[in-house]
Amino acid sequence: MKTIYLIISILMVTTTSCQKDDDINVTIDLNNPINTLNQTPITIIQSSFVFNNGVSQNVDALTDAEINDNNFVVSNITSSGQFAISLDDTFFPNGAIVLFKPNETSEYIGHNFTIIENENSLTLTGQVSNGSETKDLEITLQESQFEAGDSEFEVLGNIARISGTLGSLTYNQILEINAEYPNVNTIELGLIDGSINDEVNVQTGRLIRQAGYRTHLKLNSMIFSGGVDLFCSGKVRTMEAGAILGVHSWCCYEGLTADQLPEDSEGHIEQLDYFTEMLGETKGRDFYFFTINSAPFNGMHQMTTQEINEYGLVTE
């Protein structure tokens, strides 16, 4: 039988944005003003859980980490703790065993769980036992939160620095930066491990281009997969020596990975359109096919300086 693993422990919740202005010179490029964005933020509905018929508690963030080709672990930061659930490659919970830890001393093993698939959510209902007592546990996982990612940003003068897993949360953060921080003209990418939803990620990139933001990489920046896609959205793109850019293929379209598809496949259209918008007709197309042939979807190729220059990823 496939399994679901759930562990909850008490943690502090991190903030998602802050501003630090000490000793930072704020500059506004009057020759290149930032455009105002008027798109509507993406609605992210919080997941929740109810323990032993108590009060429903919200799950503030969902992030995923791939274990192998068919198994994921999703970490969930809540106001009172953290849990992880094993999912299959369609993000469907794939079993019936839950481990539950509401404090540092009690551990519960789940049983008799049922899974109900709703239009935009999954509800898991069952019991958890620590050997001496059994309690009810119900978990509702919202689809929109699976696509949110866990990116965070901080504003430093005219720079907004973004790190984390990209998703619809990042899309909303670009809108927030645009509305709340008019001095910002540069999006700096820190540690980006990829994007949880490529369709949303290309729309986030289009927001950055429409606003007219620069994108920048520090010497310690490490951006992978969708992070490189987002870097390409900058109207001006700069990087310091030492920054790492990683690219690979993606999965899947009609059961095939991107590198297995013929070049005229409809599966390429969305990404091809994006890269030609960002890098131009020729370099955008060439760069896209370079990425999907550089490494398998579960691998990663670190770009060389020659490759970065060849495809025009840095503009100055």
Secondary structure, DSSP 8 states (H G I E B T S, - for coil): --------B------SEEEE-TT------TTS--------------EEEEETT---EEEEEEEEEEEETTEEEEEEEESS-EEEEEE-TTS-B--S--EE-SSSS--EEEEEEEEEE-SSEEEEEEEEE-SS-EEEEEEEEEHHHHTT---EEEEETTEEEEEEEESHHHHHHHHHHHHH-TT--EEEEEEEEEES-HHHHHHHHHHHHHHT-EEEEEEEEEEETHHHHHHTT-SSEEE-TT-EEEE---EEETTEEGGGS-TT-GGGHHHHHHHHHHH-HHHHHHHHHHHHHHS-TTS-EE--HHHHHHTT----
